[in-house]
Amino acid sequence: MSVTVKEAYNAAKKILGDDLIVYRCIELENYWIFPYAWKDGTNIMMPPIQVTKNGICDLWNKHFSDIFEESEWLDEHGKDIPIEELEKK
């Protein structure tokens, strides 16, 4: 089964519940990464949600020394998908 980015986004939002928001979507070869924060914008020092292209949801298990290294790696290896586009679909 293959899921769309919209389905992956909805799955990540469902896992996070009402108190947390997804603020970014990054597409990688086999999965999407969804970093999240509290609704007031306060960051959380937890791994982002990973949704594979076959629909499996989990915390991303790639390890970095800090959030800046993680962000740089995602910028270099991933493709940003605007959240606004996912909200429209």
C-alpha positions in Angstrom: 0.0 0.0 0.0 1.3 3.4 -0.9 0.2 6.5 0.8 0.1 10.1 -0.4 1.8 13.0 1.3 -1.6 14.3 2.4 -2.4 10.9 4.0 1.0 10.9 5.7 0.4 14.4 7.0 -3.0 13.5 8.4 -1.5 10.4 10.1 1.2 12.5 11.7 -1.4 15.0 12.9 -3.6 12.2 14.3 -0.7 10.8 16.3 0.2 14.2 17.7 -3.3 15.0 18.9 -4.8 18.5 19.6 -2.0 20.0 21.6 0.8 19.7 19.0 1.1 21.0 15.5 3.2 19.9 12.5 5.1 22.9 11.2 7.2 21.4 8.4 7.0 18.5 5.9 10.2 17.2 4.4 10.1 14.5 1.7 12.9 12.0 1.5 13.3 9.0 -0.8 11.2 6.5 1.2 9.4 8.6 3.8 8.3 12.0 5.0 9.5 13.8 8.1 7.1 15.9 10.1 8.7 18.1 12.8 6.2 19.4 15.4 5.8 21.9 18.2 3.4 22.8 20.9 0.4 24.8 19.5 1.9 28.1 21.0 5.0 27.5 18.8 7.3 26.3 21.6 9.7 23.7 20.2 9.9 20.2 21.5 13.2 18.4 21.8 11.9 15.1 20.5 12.5 13.4 17.2 10.1 14.3 14.4 7.4 11.9 13.2 8.4 9.7 10.3 5.7 8.3 7.9 7.0 5.8 5.4 5.6 5.7 1.9 3.8 2.5 2.8 2.1 4.3 5.8 4.1 3.2 8.8 4.3 5.9 11.5 7.1 6.2 14.1 9.6 8.6 15.5 12.5 9.3 13.2 15.4 7.2 14.3 18.3 9.1 12.6 20.6 10.6 15.3 22.3 13.9 15.2 24.4 15.8 17.7 21.9 18.6 17.9 18.8 20.1 16.2 20.9 22.4 14.0 22.8 19.5 12.5 19.4 17.7 11.9 17.9 20.7 10.2 20.9 21.2 8.0 20.9 17.5 7.0 17.2 17.7 6.1 17.7 20.9 4.1 20.5 19.2 2.1 18.8 15.8 1.5 15.1 16.5 1.6 12.5 18.4 -0.4 10.2 20.8 1.6 6.5 20.5 1.0 4.6 23.6 2.2 2.2 22.8 5.0 -0.2 25.3 3.4 -0.4 23.0 0.4 -1.2 20.0 2.6 -4.0 21.9 4.3 -5.6 22.6 0.9 -5.5 19.2 -0.6 
